[in-house]
Amino acid sequence: MTIQSSIGAAPFSTPAAAPLHRPRRLRRTPQLRRLTSETQVNAANLIQPLFLREGLTEAREIPSMPGVFQHTRDSLRKAAAEAVAVGVGGLMLFGIPESKDPQGSGAVDPDGILQVALRDVAAEVGDSTVVIGDINLDEYTTHGHTGVLGPDGDVDNDASVLLYARAAVLQAEAGAQIVAPSGMMDGQVRHIRAALDEAGHHTVAILGYSAKYASHFYGPFRDAVESSLQGNRRSYQQDPGNIRESLREVALDLAEGADMVMVKPALAYLDIVRLIAERVDVPVSAYQVSGEYSMIEAAAARGWLDRDESIVESLTSIHRAGASQIITYWATEFAPRLGR
Ligand code: PBG
């Protein structure tokens, strides 16, 4: 078909059909792909978990997490400095005590192992990154649960949150800029906020492990912290099939004063990350947990996956889903190849 111009110029033709759409045009060269790329993970948004083990004379590699170490005080300081040097945005510290008891006393001891770790790391890194303490009792209890047990054998919620509140104040005194309660006890954020404020730590922020699922992907972490847990955490962590429960947990944590919220694990729960990111106006973090780490490492060790590309893809996916921060055991290693 031709259309005759009204001023009598040469006719021009219109396509017989709609043009063939060619999305591949923008994928043709690395430059075009870079220009049109939608998601970049930056080192600034990564948080490196680090473990200090009481009584070690040498750093010890965690068997189920090759490349991840239980640190000595010296090697912890070095690991913290290395993370800072490559621009890692935050460090999340865990302590592993030499001895445990049913009350988890080590968590609320001013000289407990995590307080030591926080003091050492805070002294090492100053304010060049953000130092975060994990609040929980599970590394410190002989039964391995995240709180103290009541007469019925289940975790006593209200007794446990009082201990978390004490731990929070000790961690703040030791240099934590953010505390992250991971025990999934009701009211934990409210108690921690009140205790921090009362002790004058108004500036210390709370990162709630708000939507934390009862996941089997935490398996290798239990190795990492020498957990003595028998049984499971289903009376306090969430059922993997539930969605609405996460919305409720997040809403409660925000009402109680959480400054940031977390979804955990990450990769198997990206729908939850996306949902929460759309609903809230605080930063949403996601924890790429130990099992996520070990799966890729194990497959890569057998030559079944391209390790580095798989890791970058997993981080990109978590960020794309809506996580502003990613807690990942690969933070220090991958920060240099990401943006700042
Ligand atoms: C509790 C805590 C756990 C993890 C982080 N904090 C273990 C649990 O809830 O059983 C898991 C992290 C991981 O698997 O990498 N202290």
Residues whose N, C-alpha, C, O or C-beta is under 5 A from the ligand:
A	BS01	PBG	N136 D138 S182 F217 Y218 F221 V289 S290 G291
